[in-house]
């Protein structure tokens, strides 16, 4: 009986081993799963696919195998991003260097992503094309970039990023402490520092978030005070808001002031400047001012609706005057649906 059980168990184990090997398992060579030998998981970069959740989790079997070999999990501290051309199917040879591969199994997480001009992170990094390599912290804030992907450029990023992040964090803590100290005696100077921290700062740092809260509070109070100059004249309101936008440059209150300026410009007949200002806001970093970008879009839609009403009125009037009126509206409202409708309507009178 025991002999039969042993034989059966050996048969099952043999089948399991065969299936495991077919899946690329085992401790020998390559395969899809990657082994520990040449061409295995420790001999190639382990790529993550996005920067929002970049840490590559070990599966339980791999984690156990690594632990048995004395390789403990390492906390990730830095992010290397490779933005590749969409048509690329094979990684450049510069990523095969042993020292770079080793980093991907230690304190670095390596992310590979296709170039996408609409990707919010790539827009924030200022990318205009691919390939590109970017050295980031784990919040996806860029510190070092290069359009070259040769080994020297890769090493420049991996060698320089830790110090760059350390310098930034030290300065951030120092500036934040100074700003809070100035709050006790010199609010304008304190606010200037808080604004600089927010506009120049990175995302994911407590000092930046706390500074943004303070800037938001001061900015909201400043926006409310714009009612008085606006009640005098649109020009006085715009002058006040322009100054506010300069003081809070690069922060949410500055964008709020710009939106208000655009609405005032439209109301006083400066239609194209208003539209271009709102279109410009759409290019801002959505990671910082997404709510304001959405508000600017709503303002643009309101302006377009006002233009569409004018288009409808012009189209129903005297045919001799309609053509010129519609052409003028197409020019005034260029960049909006109203502008397109005016252009299309004018063709019917040609």
C-alpha positions in Angstrom: 0.0 0.0 0.0 2.8 2.4 0.9 4.6 1.5 -2.3 1.6 2.4 -4.3 1.1 5.7 -2.4 4.7 6.7 -2.9 4.6 5.9 -6.6 1.4 7.9 -7.0 2.9 10.9 -5.1 6.1 10.7 -7.3 3.9 10.8 -10.4 1.9 13.8 -9.2 5.1 15.7 -8.3 6.6 14.9 -11.7 3.6 16.3 -13.4 3.7 19.5 -11.2 7.3 20.0 -11.9 6.7 19.7 -15.7 3.8 22.2 -15.6 5.9 24.6 -13.5 8.8 24.4 -15.9 6.4 25.0 -18.9 5.3 28.2 -17.2 8.8 29.4 -17.0 9.3 28.5 -13.3 12.3 26.8 -11.7 15.6 28.1 -10.5 17.5 27.6 -13.7 17.3 29.8 -16.8 14.9 32.3 -18.4 11.4 31.6 -19.4 8.5 33.9 -19.1 8.5 33.8 -15.3 12.2 34.5 -15.1 14.6 32.4 -13.1 17.6 33.2 -10.9 20.1 32.1 -13.5 21.3 33.9 -16.6 18.4 35.7 -18.3 16.3 35.3 -15.1 14.5 37.8 -13.0 17.6 39.1 -11.3 19.3 39.7 -14.6 16.8 42.1 -16.2 15.0 45.2 -15.2 11.6 44.7 -13.5 9.4 47.3 -15.1 6.2 48.8 -13.6 3.7 50.2 -16.1 2.5 53.4 -14.4 3.7 56.1 -12.0 0.6 56.3 -9.9 1.1 52.9 -8.3 4.7 52.1 -9.4 5.9 49.6 -6.9 6.0 46.1 -8.5 4.7 43.6 -6.0 6.4 40.3 -5.7 4.2 37.2 -6.1 4.3 34.9 -3.0 6.3 32.2 -4.7 9.0 34.7 -6.0 9.1 36.4 -2.6 9.7 33.1 -0.9 12.4 32.1 -3.3 14.2 35.4 -2.9 14.0 35.1 0.9 15.5 31.6 0.7 18.4 33.1 -1.2 18.9 35.8 1.4 17.5 38.6 -0.7 15.1 40.7 1.4 12.5 43.2 0.1 13.9 46.7 -0.3 11.9 49.8 0.3 11.7 51.9 -2.9 12.9 55.5 -2.7 13.4 56.7 -6.3 11.6 56.3 -9.6 13.2 56.1 -13.0 10.7 56.6 -15.9 11.3 55.6 -19.5 8.8 57.1 -21.9 9.1 55.2 -25.1 7.9 55.7 -28.7 4.6 53.9 -29.3 6.1 51.8 -32.1 9.0 50.5 -30.0 8.8 46.8 -29.2 12.3 46.1 -27.9 14.0 47.9 -25.0 17.2 49.8 -26.0 20.4 48.0 -25.2 21.5 50.7 -22.7 19.1 49.2 -20.2 21.1 45.9 -20.2 23.9 47.3 -18.1 24.4 45.2 -14.9 24.5 48.3 -12.6 21.2 49.6 -13.9 19.5 46.2 -13.6 20.7 45.9 -10.1 19.2 49.3 -9.1 15.8 48.1 -10.3 16.0 45.3 -7.7 17.0 47.6 -4.9 15.9 51.1 -4.0 14.7 52.1 -7.5 11.4 51.4 -9.2 11.6 51.5 -13.0 8.5 52.5 -14.9 8.0 52.1 -18.7 5.2 53.9 -20.4 4.2 54.8 -24.0 4.4 58.4 -25.0 1.0 60.1 -24.8 0.7 63.9 -25.3 -2.5 63.8 -23.2 -1.1 62.0 -20.2 -1.2 64.4 -17.2 2.2 63.4 -15.9 3.9 63.7 -19.2 2.3 67.1 -19.7 3.5 68.2 -16.3 7.0 67.0 -17.1 6.9 69.1 -20.2 7.5 66.2 -22.7 7.1 67.0 -26.3 7.9 63.5 -27.6 9.7 60.3 -27.0 12.0 58.7 -26.1 12.7 60.4 -22.8 14.0 59.4 -19.4 12.9 61.1 -16.2 14.2 60.8 -12.6 11.4 61.3 -10.1 10.6 60.8 -6.5 7.8 58.3 -5.6 5.2 61.1 -6.0 6.1 61.3 -9.7 7.7 64.7 -9.4 10.4 65.2 -12.0 13.9 66.3 -10.9 16.1 65.3 -13.9 15.2 64.7 -17.5 16.9 63.7 -20.7 15.8 63.1 -24.3 18.9 60.9 -24.7 18.7 57.3 -23.5 22.3 56.2 -23.8 23.9 54.6 -20.8 25.7 57.9 -19.8 22.4 59.7 -19.6 20.8 56.9 -17.6 23.6 56.9 -15.1 23.5 60.7 -14.9 19.9 60.4 -13.6 20.5 57.4 -11.3 23.6 59.0 -9.9 22.2 62.5 -9.5 18.6 62.0 -8.4 19.1 61.0 -4.7 21.1 64.2 -4.0 18.7 66.4 -6.0 15.7 65.1 -3.9 17.7 65.6 -0.7 18.5 69.2 -1.6 14.9 69.9 -2.4 13.6 68.4 0.8 16.1 70.4 2.9 15.2 73.7 1.2 11.5 72.9 1.5 11.7 72.4 5.2 13.9 75.5 5.7 11.5 77.7 3.7 8.4 76.4 5.4 9.9 77.1 8.8 10.9 80.6 7.8 7.4 81.3 6.4 5.7 80.2 9.6 8.1 82.4 11.6 7.3 85.4 9.4 3.6 84.8 10.0 4.2 86.2 13.6 5.5 89.6 12.4 5.3 90.0 8.6 2.3 88.4 6.8 3.1 89.6 3.3 6.6 88.2 3.5 5.2 85.0 4.9 2.6 84.7 2.1 5.3 85.3 -0.5 7.2 82.4 0.8 4.2 80.1 1.0 3.3 81.0 -2.6 6.8 80.2 -3.7 6.6 76.8 -2.0 3.3 76.0 -3.7 4.2 77.3 -7.1 7.7 75.8 -7.2 7.0 72.8 -5.0 6.4 69.2 -5.7 3.3 67.2 -5.0 3.0 64.8 -2.0 5.0 66.8 0.6 3.2 67.8 3.8 4.9 71.2 3.7 3.6 71.9 0.2 0.1 70.8 1.2 0.1 73.0 4.3 1.4 75.9 2.4 -1.3 75.4 -0.2 -4.0 75.6 2.5 -2.6 78.9 3.8 -2.3 80.3 0.3 -5.9 79.2 -0.4 -7.2 80.9 2.7 -5.4 84.2 1.9 -6.5 83.9 -1.8 -10.1 83.4 -1.0 -10.1 86.6 1.2 -8.4 88.5 -1.7 -11.0 87.2 -4.2 -13.9 88.4 -2.0 -12.3 91.9 -1.8 -12.4 92.2 -5.6 -16.1 93.0 -5.3 -15.3 96.6 -4.3 -13.1 97.6 -7.3 -15.3 95.7 -9.6 -18.3 97.8 -8.4 -16.3 101.0 -9.4 -15.7 99.8 -13.0 -14.7 96.6 -14.8 -11.3 98.2 -15.5 -10.7 98.8 -11.8 -11.7 95.2 -11.0 -9.4 93.9 -13.7 -6.5 96.0 -12.4 -7.0 94.5 -8.9 -7.3 91.0 -10.2 -4.2 91.3 -12.4 -2.2 92.3 -9.4 -3.7 89.4 -7.4 -2.7 87.0 -10.1 0.9 88.2 -10.0 1.0 87.9 -6.2 -0.4 84.4 -6.2 1.3 83.3 -9.5 1.4 79.5 -10.0 -1.3 78.8 -7.4 -5.0 78.2 -7.4 -6.0 81.7 -6.3 -4.1 83.2 -9.3 -6.1 81.0 -11.7 -9.3 82.0 -10.0 -8.4 85.6 -10.6 -7.6 84.9 -14.2 -11.1 83.3 -14.7 -12.7 86.3 -13.2 -10.7 88.6 -15.4 -11.9 86.6 -18.5 -15.5 87.1 -17.5 -15.0 90.8 -17.0 -13.2 91.1 -20.3 -16.1 89.3 -22.1 -18.6 91.6 -20.5 -16.8 94.7 -21.7 -16.5 93.4 -25.3 -12.9 92.1 -25.1 -14.1 88.7 -26.3 -10.9 87.2 -27.9 -8.6 88.1 -25.0 -11.1 86.4 -22.6 -11.3 83.3 -24.7 -7.5 83.0 -25.1 -7.0 83.5 -21.4 -9.4 80.6 -20.6 -7.9 78.4 -23.3 -4.5 79.1 -21.8 -5.7 77.8 -18.4 -6.5 74.5 -20.0 -2.7 73.9 -20.4 -2.0 74.3 -16.7 -0.9 71.3 -14.6 -4.1 69.4 -13.7 -2.4 67.8 -10.7 -2.3 71.2 -9.1 -5.3 73.2 -10.3 -7.8 70.7 -11.7 -10.8 72.4 -10.1 -9.8 75.7 -11.5 -9.2 74.2 -15.0 -12.7 72.8 -14.9 -14.1 76.2 -13.8 -12.3 77.9 -16.7 -13.9 75.4 -19.1 -17.3 76.2 -17.6 -16.6 79.9 -18.2 -15.6 79.2 -21.7 -18.8 77.3 -22.3 -20.8 80.3 -20.9 -19.0 82.7 -23.3 -19.7 80.3 -26.2 -23.4 80.2 -25.3 -23.5 84.0 -25.3 -21.9 83.9 -28.7 -24.3 81.3 -30.1 -27.2 83.5 -29.1 -25.7 86.3 -31.1 -25.1 84.0 -34.1 -28.8 83.0 -34.0 -29.9 86.6 -33.9 -27.6 87.6 -36.7 -28.7 84.7 -38.9 -32.4 85.7 -38.6 -31.8 89.3 -39.5 -31.3 91.2 -42.7 -29.4 89.0 -45.2 -27.2 91.8 -46.4 -26.0 92.6 -42.9 -25.9 88.9 -41.7 -22.9 88.0 -43.7 -20.7 90.7 -42.2 -22.1 90.2 -38.7 -21.5 86.4 -38.8 -17.9 86.9 -40.1 -17.2 89.3 -37.2 -18.7 86.8 -34.7 -16.6 84.0 -36.1 -13.5 86.1 -35.5 -14.5 87.3 -32.1 -15.5 83.8 -30.8 -12.7 81.8 -32.5 -11.7 78.9 -30.3 -15.3 78.2 -29.2 -18.3 76.3 -30.6 -19.9 79.7 -31.2 -17.1 80.7 -33.5 -17.5 77.5 -35.5 -21.2 78.0 -35.8 -20.8 81.6 -36.9 -18.2 80.6 -39.6 -20.6 77.9 -40.9 -23.6 80.2 -40.9 -21.7 82.9 -42.8 -21.1 80.5 -45.7 -24.8 80.2 -46.3 -24.9 83.8 -47.2 -22.1 83.7 -49.8 
